[in-house]
């Protein structure tokens, strides 16, 4: 923050040296997406303009055309691409015109960006007024200047959307004198906490001179999605929870048990949802579908005989059904850790976790992995020799078991109170995001970031089934559930 006497609703985020950033990293707490209550925009379409000639504090001076700002076209393009490539993954930003052609009345509800002496922003939406942002004019058009400007505007646009400095939380650690580089740690700013602990947040790292990675964290996206986006209805009529597979970027194949007990399928191709397709079969459980390569999907269900059944999309047609055997008392959960490798997990007649493996030449198994399950399992693989499985245990808490490449290890009790079986997504090594239906029928989440488990958090919704979630790229998760109308509902988290 540049100075200590700014009004409460004005915030800033300067960027200084890496050494200071490393120092602050040692004392920065885990942070929450702090939303300042009452400052939410009434629409998810945020209009932006360039206030090139007016001072954002006094509105004094005369309007100046954008062309008078040195390198304006370069700097404005940098700023726009930074916003649209970050917060723009959840919200729409339009306008991007010159403010000087508008009056105070017609600018009401806009974010007006001014090139000034420091980075400052009004927090959130202002009724009958502008949300004003001041950005330091870059010194040149170098790559270093581009990175600094883009990181700053991502942080400042977070303020414009209503997010406050996370280090101003009441439970942030105090420091001698209460400030570092003009920052008031633990300032007890009131607000609503939208996400769990999130040290990589853009509202944390580019604050108070700390070095910034310059990108939004997953929880930044989740906070914005939670506040402005929410669940979207896809449609259909399901009699089970859904399952989702992905064999490429921005590709989603969602399946469910239809009201006729057949396997239903719908595709997101990056541009829109297709039509529902009936793939036949007679299901007695939700399906589990997995992809181990482009244009390849394997789906598994519990059939009428309670055995595991299998159907395949081979790139040209659906083929099956194959009886894999076993006696299931739950829906299956199947994962792939490489080409032609599939591991399927079910609850057996003894309520333990059972496993069967396809190694490319045939099915191997079944194997009893123990445990006491009160739900179907949810499993994921993030490497060729790593599988993590999660279940609801006897106390309705989340339990976890791991294949580490040589042996199964567990069980670990992760707590919580689940109303459904879990689902788990992973976008890379040592990253796990587990989702469940909570007692309030909302979507609940707990993350593993490589060194420990985070906190449980409520992401809303009104589910009537377990969720199904998947990641098709870093910091991207798509979750699905059956809603109160028995239709498929979808909420995305992260960047496109």
C-alpha positions as CSV (number, residue, x, y, z in Angstrom):
1,X,0.0,0.0,0.0
2,X,1.4,3.4,-0.9
3,X,0.9,5.4,2.3
4,X,-1.2,4.8,5.4
5,X,-4.0,7.3,5.2
6,X,-6.0,6.1,2.2
7,X,-9.7,5.6,2.8
8,X,-10.6,2.0,3.7
9,X,-12.1,1.3,0.3
10,X,-8.9,2.1,-1.6
11,X,-6.3,-0.6,-1.9
12,X,-3.0,-1.0,-3.8
13,X,-0.5,-3.6,-4.7
14,X,3.0,-2.5,-5.6
15,X,5.7,-4.9,-6.8
16,X,9.3,-4.6,-5.5
17,X,12.3,-6.9,-5.1
18,X,12.5,-10.6,-5.0
19,X,14.5,-10.6,-1.7
20,X,11.6,-8.8,0.1
21,X,9.2,-11.3,-1.5
22,X,11.2,-14.2,-0.1
23,X,11.3,-12.6,3.3
24,X,7.5,-12.0,3.3
25,X,6.9,-15.6,2.1
26,X,8.3,-16.7,5.5
27,X,5.7,-14.7,7.4
28,X,2.7,-14.6,5.0
29,X,-0.1,-16.7,6.5
30,X,-2.3,-19.0,4.7
31,X,-5.0,-16.7,3.3
32,X,-8.6,-16.8,2.4
33,X,-10.4,-15.2,-0.6
34,X,-11.8,-12.2,1.4
35,X,-14.8,-10.7,-0.2
36,X,-15.9,-7.3,1.2
37,X,-19.6,-7.8,1.9
38,X,-21.9,-5.5,-0.2
39,X,-19.5,-4.8,-3.0
40,X,-20.5,-7.5,-5.4
41,X,-21.3,-6.4,-9.0
42,X,-24.9,-6.9,-10.0
43,X,-23.9,-8.6,-13.3
44,X,-21.1,-10.9,-14.4
45,X,-20.5,-8.6,-17.4
46,X,-18.0,-6.0,-16.1
47,X,-17.5,-2.9,-18.3
48,X,-14.0,-1.3,-18.5
49,X,-12.8,2.0,-19.9
50,X,-9.6,4.0,-20.0
51,X,-9.7,7.2,-18.0
52,X,-6.7,8.7,-19.6
53,X,-7.0,12.3,-18.5
54,X,-8.8,12.5,-15.2
55,X,-7.2,12.1,-11.7
56,X,-9.0,9.2,-10.0
57,X,-9.1,10.8,-6.6
58,X,-10.3,14.3,-7.5
59,X,-11.8,13.8,-11.0
60,X,-10.0,17.0,-11.8
61,X,-8.1,18.0,-14.9
62,X,-9.2,17.8,-18.5
63,X,-9.8,14.7,-20.6
64,X,-6.9,13.7,-22.8
65,X,-7.2,11.3,-25.8
66,X,-5.7,7.8,-25.3
67,X,-3.3,8.5,-28.1
68,X,-1.5,11.0,-25.9
69,X,-0.3,8.3,-23.4
70,X,3.1,7.0,-24.5
71,X,2.8,3.4,-25.8
72,X,-0.9,3.4,-25.0
73,X,-1.9,0.7,-27.5
74,X,0.8,-1.7,-26.1
75,X,0.0,-1.0,-22.4
76,X,-3.7,-1.3,-22.9
77,X,-3.4,-4.5,-24.8
78,X,-1.2,-5.9,-22.0
79,X,-3.8,-4.9,-19.4
80,X,-6.7,-6.3,-21.3
81,X,-5.1,-9.7,-22.1
82,X,-4.1,-10.0,-18.4
83,X,-7.7,-9.5,-17.2
84,X,-9.4,-11.6,-19.9
85,X,-6.8,-14.4,-19.4
86,X,-7.4,-14.5,-15.6
87,X,-10.7,-13.2,-14.1
88,X,-12.1,-13.4,-17.6
89,X,-12.2,-17.2,-17.3
90,X,-15.1,-16.7,-14.9
91,X,-16.5,-13.3,-15.8
92,X,-17.1,-11.3,-18.9
93,X,-15.2,-8.0,-19.4
94,X,-16.5,-5.7,-22.1
95,X,-16.2,-2.1,-23.2
96,X,-12.4,-1.4,-23.3
97,X,-13.2,2.1,-24.6
98,X,-12.2,5.6,-23.7
99,X,-14.0,7.0,-20.6
100,X,-13.6,10.6,-21.8
101,X,-16.5,10.2,-24.3
102,X,-18.9,9.4,-21.4
103,X,-20.5,11.4,-18.6
104,X,-20.5,10.5,-14.9
105,X,-24.0,9.1,-15.4
106,X,-23.2,6.9,-18.3
107,X,-20.0,5.7,-16.6
108,X,-22.0,4.4,-13.5
109,X,-21.2,0.8,-13.0
110,X,-17.9,0.9,-15.0
111,X,-14.3,0.2,-14.0
112,X,-12.4,3.3,-15.1
113,X,-8.6,2.7,-15.5
114,X,-6.3,5.7,-15.1
115,X,-2.6,5.8,-15.7
116,X,-1.2,7.3,-12.5
117,X,1.6,7.4,-9.9
118,X,0.6,4.3,-7.9
119,X,-1.5,1.2,-8.1
120,X,-4.8,1.8,-6.3
121,X,-8.4,0.5,-6.8
122,X,-11.8,1.1,-5.2
123,X,-13.0,-2.2,-3.8
124,X,-16.1,-3.6,-5.5
125,X,-19.1,-2.2,-7.1
126,X,-20.2,1.4,-6.3
127,X,-23.9,2.3,-6.8
128,X,-24.3,5.3,-9.1
129,X,-20.6,5.8,-9.4
130,X,-17.4,4.5,-11.0
131,X,-15.1,1.9,-9.6
132,X,-11.8,3.6,-10.2
133,X,-8.4,1.9,-10.8
134,X,-5.1,3.7,-11.0
135,X,-2.1,1.8,-12.6
136,X,1.5,2.9,-12.6
137,X,2.5,3.8,-16.2
138,X,5.2,1.3,-17.2
139,X,8.7,2.8,-17.8
140,X,9.1,1.0,-21.2
141,X,7.8,-1.9,-23.3
142,X,10.3,-4.5,-22.0
143,X,9.3,-8.0,-20.9
144,X,9.9,-7.1,-17.3
145,X,7.5,-4.1,-17.6
146,X,4.9,-6.3,-19.2
147,X,5.0,-8.9,-16.4
148,X,4.9,-6.2,-13.7
149,X,1.9,-4.4,-15.2
150,X,0.0,-7.6,-15.9
151,X,0.5,-8.9,-12.4
152,X,-0.5,-5.6,-10.9
153,X,-3.8,-5.4,-12.9
154,X,-4.7,-8.9,-12.0
155,X,-4.4,-8.0,-8.4
156,X,-6.1,-4.6,-8.8
157,X,-9.0,-6.1,-10.8
158,X,-9.5,-8.5,-7.9
159,X,-10.1,-5.4,-5.7
160,X,-12.5,-4.1,-8.3
161,X,-14.5,-7.3,-8.1
162,X,-14.8,-6.9,-4.4
163,X,-11.8,-8.9,-3.0
164,X,-9.8,-7.3,-0.2
165,X,-6.2,-7.9,0.9
166,X,-6.0,-11.3,2.4
167,X,-3.2,-10.3,4.8
168,X,-5.7,-7.9,6.4
169,X,-7.6,-10.9,7.8
170,X,-8.1,-10.7,11.6
171,X,-6.2,-13.9,12.1
172,X,-3.2,-12.8,10.0
173,X,0.0,-12.8,12.2
174,X,0.9,-9.4,13.7
175,X,4.3,-8.0,13.1
176,X,6.2,-5.4,15.2
177,X,4.5,-2.1,14.7
178,X,1.8,-3.8,12.7
179,X,3.2,-2.9,9.3
180,X,5.7,-4.0,6.7
181,X,6.4,-1.8,3.7
182,X,3.2,0.1,4.6
183,X,1.1,-3.0,5.0
184,X,-1.1,-3.5,8.0
185,X,-1.0,-7.2,8.9
186,X,-4.0,-8.5,10.7
187,X,-6.0,-5.3,10.2
188,X,-9.3,-7.1,11.0
189,X,-11.0,-6.0,7.7
190,X,-14.6,-7.4,7.8
191,X,-15.8,-9.6,5.0
192,X,-16.8,-13.0,3.8
193,X,-14.4,-15.8,3.3
194,X,-15.2,-17.6,0.1
195,X,-12.4,-20.3,0.0
196,X,-10.1,-22.2,2.2
197,X,-6.5,-21.4,2.9
198,X,-4.7,-20.2,-0.3
199,X,-1.1,-18.9,0.0
200,X,-0.7,-18.6,-3.8
201,X,-3.7,-16.2,-4.2
202,X,-3.1,-13.1,-6.4
203,X,-4.7,-11.1,-3.6
204,X,-1.8,-12.2,-1.3
205,X,1.4,-12.4,-3.3
206,X,1.4,-9.1,-5.2
207,X,0.6,-7.2,-2.0
208,X,3.0,-5.2,0.1
209,X,6.0,-5.5,-2.2
210,X,6.0,-9.3,-2.1
211,X,7.2,-11.0,-5.3
212,X,4.3,-12.4,-7.3
213,X,3.9,-15.4,-9.6
214,X,1.6,-13.1,-11.5
215,X,-1.2,-15.6,-12.0
216,X,-4.4,-16.5,-10.2
217,X,-4.6,-19.5,-8.0
218,X,-7.2,-22.2,-8.2
219,X,-9.0,-20.7,-5.2
220,X,-9.0,-17.2,-6.8
221,X,-11.0,-18.7,-9.6
222,X,-13.1,-20.7,-7.1
223,X,-13.8,-17.6,-5.1
224,X,-14.9,-15.6,-8.2
225,X,-16.9,-18.6,-9.5
226,X,-18.6,-19.0,-6.1
227,X,-19.4,-15.3,-6.0
228,X,-20.4,-14.6,-9.6
229,X,-20.9,-17.8,-11.4
230,X,-22.3,-20.8,-9.6
231,X,-23.9,-23.9,-10.9
232,X,-25.3,-24.1,-14.5
233,X,-28.0,-26.5,-15.6
234,X,-27.0,-28.9,-18.4
235,X,-30.3,-30.8,-18.5
236,X,-31.3,-34.4,-19.0
237,X,-33.1,-36.6,-16.4
238,X,-30.7,-38.8,-14.4
239,X,-31.5,-41.6,-11.9
240,X,-28.0,-41.7,-10.6
241,X,-25.0,-39.5,-10.0
242,X,-23.1,-38.5,-13.1
243,X,-19.5,-39.5,-14.1
244,X,-17.2,-37.5,-16.3
245,X,-14.2,-38.4,-18.5
246,X,-11.8,-36.2,-20.5
247,X,-9.4,-37.2,-23.3
248,X,-8.2,-33.7,-24.2
249,X,-8.2,-30.0,-23.4
250,X,-11.6,-28.5,-23.0
251,X,-13.2,-31.9,-23.8
252,X,-15.7,-33.4,-21.4
253,X,-17.8,-36.6,-21.8
254,X,-20.5,-36.9,-19.1
255,X,-22.4,-40.1,-18.4
256,X,-25.3,-41.1,-16.1
257,X,-27.9,-43.7,-15.5
258,X,-31.1,-42.6,-17.3
259,X,-34.6,-43.1,-16.0
260,X,-34.9,-46.2,-18.3
261,X,-31.7,-47.5,-16.5
262,X,-29.7,-47.2,-19.7
263,X,-26.4,-45.4,-20.0
264,X,-26.8,-41.8,-21.1
265,X,-24.0,-39.6,-22.6
266,X,-23.5,-35.9,-23.4
267,X,-20.4,-34.1,-24.8
268,X,-18.8,-30.7,-24.2
269,X,-16.6,-30.0,-27.2
270,X,-15.2,-26.6,-26.1
271,X,-18.0,-24.7,-27.8
272,X,-21.1,-26.1,-26.3
273,X,-23.0,-29.1,-25.1
274,X,-24.2,-31.7,-27.6
275,X,-27.4,-33.8,-27.4
276,X,-28.0,-36.6,-25.0
277,X,-27.2,-40.1,-26.4
278,X,-28.7,-43.4,-25.1
279,X,-26.0,-46.1,-25.1
280,X,-28.3,-48.9,-23.9
281,X,-27.5,-51.4,-21.3
282,X,-29.4,-52.1,-18.0
283,X,-27.6,-50.4,-15.1
284,X,-28.1,-50.9,-11.4
285,X,-25.6,-48.3,-10.4
286,X,-24.1,-45.1,-11.6
287,X,-21.4,-45.6,-14.3
288,X,-17.7,-44.9,-14.0
289,X,-15.9,-43.8,-17.2
290,X,-12.2,-43.2,-17.9
291,X,-10.0,-42.2,-20.9
292,X,-6.4,-43.4,-21.4
293,X,-5.9,-41.7,-24.7
294,X,-7.3,-39.4,-27.4
295,X,-10.8,-40.5,-28.6
296,X,-10.8,-43.5,-26.2
297,X,-13.3,-44.0,-23.4
298,X,-14.0,-47.1,-21.2
299,X,-17.2,-47.1,-19.2
300,X,-18.1,-49.5,-16.3
301,X,-21.4,-50.2,-14.5
302,X,-23.0,-52.6,-12.2
303,X,-25.3,-54.8,-14.2
304,X,-28.5,-56.7,-13.3
305,X,-26.4,-59.7,-12.0
306,X,-24.4,-57.2,-9.8
307,X,-21.4,-58.0,-11.9
308,X,-19.0,-55.4,-13.4
309,X,-20.0,-54.6,-17.0
310,X,-17.8,-52.7,-19.6
311,X,-18.4,-50.8,-22.8
312,X,-15.8,-49.1,-25.0
313,X,-15.7,-46.1,-27.3
314,X,-12.8,-46.9,-29.7
315,X,-12.8,-43.7,-31.7
316,X,-15.4,-44.8,-34.2
317,X,-18.2,-46.7,-32.4
318,X,-19.3,-47.9,-29.0
319,X,-18.5,-51.6,-28.5
320,X,-19.7,-54.0,-25.7
321,X,-21.1,-54.9,-23.3
322,X,-18.5,-57.2,-21.6
323,X,-19.0,-59.0,-18.3
324,X,-15.9,-58.5,-16.1
325,X,-17.4,-60.5,-13.2
326,X,-17.3,-59.8,-9.5
327,X,-20.2,-59.2,-7.1
328,X,-20.6,-55.4,-6.5
329,X,-22.6,-53.7,-3.8
330,X,-21.8,-50.2,-5.1
331,X,-21.1,-48.3,-8.3
332,X,-17.5,-48.8,-9.6
333,X,-14.7,-46.3,-9.7
334,X,-12.1,-46.8,-12.5
335,X,-8.9,-45.0,-13.3
336,X,-6.1,-45.2,-15.8
337,X,-2.4,-44.5,-15.2
338,X,-1.3,-45.1,-18.8
339,X,-2.2,-46.5,-22.2
340,X,-4.1,-49.7,-22.0
341,X,-4.0,-49.7,-18.2
342,X,-7.2,-49.6,-16.2
343,X,-7.8,-50.2,-12.4
344,X,-11.4,-50.6,-11.2
345,X,-12.5,-50.4,-7.6
346,X,-15.8,-51.4,-6.0
347,X,-17.4,-52.2,-2.7
348,X,-17.7,-55.9,-2.3
349,X,-20.2,-58.1,-0.5
350,X,-18.1,-57.8,2.7
351,X,-18.2,-54.0,2.4
352,X,-14.5,-53.9,1.8
353,X,-12.7,-52.2,-1.2
354,X,-12.1,-54.7,-4.1
355,X,-9.8,-54.1,-7.0
356,X,-9.4,-55.6,-10.5
357,X,-6.8,-54.6,-13.1
358,X,-6.7,-54.6,-16.9
359,X,-3.0,-54.6,-18.0
360,X,-3.4,-54.4,-21.7
361,X,-3.7,-58.2,-22.3
362,X,-6.4,-59.3,-19.8
363,X,-8.1,-58.8,-16.5
364,X,-6.2,-59.6,-13.3
365,X,-7.9,-59.9,-10.0
366,X,-10.1,-59.6,-7.9
367,X,-8.1,-58.4,-4.8
368,X,-9.6,-57.5,-1.4
369,X,-8.0,-54.2,-0.1
370,X,-9.9,-54.1,3.2
371,X,-11.6,-51.2,4.8
372,X,-15.2,-50.8,5.7
373,X,-17.1,-48.8,3.0
374,X,-20.5,-47.1,3.3
375,X,-20.3,-45.7,-0.2
376,X,-18.8,-46.3,-3.6
377,X,-15.1,-45.5,-3.8
378,X,-13.6,-42.5,-5.7
379,X,-10.2,-43.1,-7.1
380,X,-7.6,-41.2,-9.2
381,X,-4.1,-41.7,-10.6
382,X,-1.6,-38.9,-11.0
383,X,1.3,-41.1,-12.2
384,X,2.2,-44.5,-13.6
385,X,2.7,-46.0,-10.2
386,X,0.4,-43.9,-8.0
387,X,-3.3,-44.4,-7.2
388,X,-5.3,-42.7,-4.4
389,X,-8.7,-44.1,-3.4
390,X,-11.2,-42.4,-1.1
391,X,-14.4,-43.8,0.5
392,X,-17.0,-42.9,3.1
393,X,-16.3,-44.9,6.2
394,X,-18.4,-46.2,9.0
395,X,-18.5,-42.9,10.8
396,X,-19.4,-41.1,7.5
397,X,-15.9,-39.5,7.4
398,X,-13.6,-39.6,4.5
399,X,-11.1,-42.4,4.4
400,X,-8.1,-42.7,2.1
401,X,-5.8,-45.5,0.9
402,X,-2.8,-45.3,-1.4
403,X,-1.0,-47.4,-4.0
404,X,2.6,-46.1,-4.0
405,X,3.9,-48.4,-6.8
406,X,4.9,-51.2,-4.5
407,X,2.2,-51.7,-1.9
408,X,-1.2,-50.4,-0.7
409,X,-0.9,-48.2,2.4
410,X,-3.6,-46.8,4.6
411,X,-6.3,-46.4,5.8
412,X,-6.2,-42.7,6.7
413,X,-9.2,-40.9,8.3
414,X,-9.6,-37.4,6.9
415,X,-12.7,-36.4,8.8
416,X,-15.7,-34.6,7.5
417,X,-19.3,-35.7,7.5
418,X,-20.2,-37.1,4.1
419,X,-23.7,-37.6,2.7
420,X,-22.4,-39.4,-0.4
421,X,-19.4,-41.2,-1.8
422,X,-16.4,-39.0,-2.7
423,X,-14.9,-38.0,-6.1
424,X,-11.4,-36.9,-6.6
425,X,-9.6,-35.0,-9.4
426,X,-5.8,-34.4,-9.9
427,X,-4.2,-32.0,-12.4
428,X,-0.6,-33.1,-11.6
429,X,1.9,-35.0,-9.4
430,X,1.1,-34.8,-5.7
431,X,-2.1,-32.7,-6.2
432,X,-5.5,-34.0,-5.1
433,X,-8.9,-32.3,-4.9
434,X,-11.6,-34.3,-3.2
435,X,-15.3,-33.4,-3.4
436,X,-18.3,-34.8,-1.6
437,X,-22.0,-34.0,-1.0
438,X,-22.2,-32.5,2.5
439,X,-25.0,-32.8,5.0
440,X,-26.5,-29.6,3.7
441,X,-26.6,-31.1,0.1
442,X,-23.9,-28.7,-1.1
443,X,-20.6,-29.4,-2.7
444,X,-17.8,-29.7,-0.2
445,X,-14.0,-29.8,-1.0
446,X,-10.7,-30.6,0.7
447,X,-7.4,-30.3,-1.1
448,X,-4.0,-32.0,-0.9
449,X,-1.2,-29.8,-2.1
450,X,1.8,-32.0,-1.6
451,X,2.7,-31.4,2.0
452,X,-0.6,-31.7,3.9
453,X,-4.4,-31.6,3.7
454,X,-6.2,-28.3,3.6
455,X,-9.5,-27.4,5.2
456,X,-13.0,-28.6,4.3
457,X,-15.0,-25.9,2.5
458,X,-18.6,-25.4,1.2
459,X,-18.9,-24.4,-2.5
460,X,-22.7,-24.4,-2.5
461,X,-25.2,-26.1,-4.8
462,X,-28.2,-28.3,-4.1
463,X,-27.2,-31.8,-4.9
464,X,-29.2,-35.0,-4.9
465,X,-26.3,-37.3,-5.6
466,X,-22.6,-37.6,-5.2
467,X,-20.6,-35.2,-7.4
468,X,-18.2,-36.2,-10.2
469,X,-15.2,-34.0,-10.9
470,X,-12.3,-34.1,-13.3
471,X,-9.2,-32.0,-14.3
472,X,-8.1,-31.7,-17.9
473,X,-5.2,-29.3,-17.2
474,X,-3.3,-27.4,-14.5
475,X,-5.6,-25.4,-12.1
476,X,-8.7,-26.6,-13.9
477,X,-11.5,-28.7,-12.4
478,X,-15.0,-29.3,-13.7
479,X,-17.6,-30.7,-11.2
480,X,-21.0,-32.2,-12.0
481,X,-23.9,-33.3,-9.9
482,X,-27.6,-34.3,-10.1
483,X,-29.7,-31.4,-9.0
484,X,-33.1,-31.3,-7.3
485,X,-34.8,-31.5,-10.7
486,X,-32.8,-34.7,-11.5
487,X,-31.0,-32.8,-14.3
488,X,-27.3,-32.6,-14.7
489,X,-25.7,-29.5,-13.2
490,X,-22.1,-28.2,-13.8
491,X,-19.7,-25.9,-12.1
492,X,-16.2,-25.2,-13.5
493,X,-13.2,-24.1,-11.4
494,X,-10.0,-22.6,-12.8
495,X,-8.6,-21.4,-16.1
496,X,-9.5,-22.4,-19.6
